[in-house]
């Protein structure tokens, strides 16, 4: 949270903390069931885990690209 609120005026630090916390909560709420579904869809346990990790990595990469595009415009 220190990084999310650094450099912001006092009046905006609460908003930044709330947005960062909400993002974490949404990721946990959606991430666990989605990754579990991906892992169990595969016929072997180890293959399912590898597939779930690959899907998770692609989602994180897409998020990083989107963040980079939107932050570059600001």
ZIVEN-V116317 format. One record per backbone hydrogen bond with DSSP energy under -1.0 kcal/mol. NH is the residue of the N-H (numbers start at 1). CO is the residue of the C=O. Records with the same first field share a line. If there is no record, write none. Layout:
NH=CO / CO
//
This chain:
5=1
8=5
12=9
16=12
17=13
18=14
19=15
20=16
21=17
22=18
23=19
24=20
25=21
26=22
27=23
28=24
29=25
30=26
31=27
32=28
34=30
35=31
36=32
37=33
38=34
39=35
40=36
41=37
48=44
49=45
50=46
51=47
52=48
53=49
54=50
55=51
56=52
57=53
58=54
59=55
60=56
61=57
62=58
63=59
64=60
65=61
66=62
67=63
68=64
69=65
70=66
71=67
72=68
73=69
//
